[in-house]
Amino acid sequence: MTAHPQHPTAPAPAEAPRRAPRARPRPTSGRATEPTTPVVPGPPVQAGADWSAWTTYDAAVVGFRNYWYPTVWTSEVGDKPVPVTVCGERIVLIRDGAVVRGLHDRCPHRGVPLSLGRRQFPGTISCPYHGWTYDLTDGRLCAVLTDGPDSPICGRVSVATYPVEERFGLLWIYIGDVPEGEAPPPVERDIPDELNDNAFVLGGRNDVRRGNWRFAAENGFDEGHAKYLHNTALWRLFKVMPAWNKTRIVERDGWLVRVQDEIHWEAHYPGYGTWTNKRWWKRRPLPDRPGKGRRINPVIAGLDIPGFVSIRLPGLLRVAYPEFIHYEWYVPVDADSVRYVQLMVRFEEGLRAQVFKLKYLAAIRWLFHGQFTAQDAWMVDVMDAPPEKLYRPDLSLTAFRRHVERSDLVVQPAERRRGH
């Protein structure tokens, strides 16, 4: 379902709904008091559409199960356990020799986080409270240090374990159901094919920001905001952007792609003036698809992407430039925060790869993965929807929501999950 903007002549609702009055505190004194005057209702809540038409999407407050999600950098997990939260599940990452293990970050005894614990024996983690000690491979309680070697509870308690894989310097965690004796799907299933099949160099940024993951994903795929929100970004200082486009969404190999049918560099609004992003110093227009650049990386050319921006489940944005690709994973943390995993990838080797790495560290990391996407994070943080009133460019949002509804997805429960 696509919502359309309200026609200017449409009648307004008779009365906008209002927030409930705030309760006044009762007097604490025993003396009689004058009757209090009624509280004036607060400002009206603007009418608009809710998300009832998108039942799966509306329920996915903390994302979807049965996916691999990137988390922290591999280099962040050393001798000490590291806590992370993915899709509302608290997990402790622990290095065990050459591999990293993932366990539910809660001791079943009294609920103390295992990430605060220590390793008394190789291949184990001990709760800091009473020394309940768990095997890292299967989460089984193998010793209780304050109850002696013959503690009868050993072997009768365990904590959930999580499959963990390392790719591209990131630790990926599988959130989902794995039948006993079976393995999860390969992590490569949830990584773009071009990253699995080609050599490349990357620069990246990884941080947790405020706002729900759905707002972050919608912002990334949103058609309209970049032309206005980002026209003050230093990354766009010398790059003219369209004033408005006519866009459609196509699906290709699991990706939803924004395809530009018309590009308008300026527009005249009668009685107000002309709106344009053109400036005399902006001399490099962005291509409407990566294959139209003057110099095109052969790997990117081979992808034959019909548009500049695309998105796929569970929440991965791909912005394809002619010579490099920017990827952005929106990993649910909890209902009010999201992990941004940003990778800038160039399919090069040798000297060109090293030059790109230097450029990334010197400028791109701050300009693009810092100041530019910080503007996005600002909007994701302050967004308050639904209710909402959508307009024509929001076809990108409704296409993503419709894609979610049509896919066979398992919604991650929003209530707290305690593990075994």
Disulfide bonds with the S-S distance in Angstrom:
none
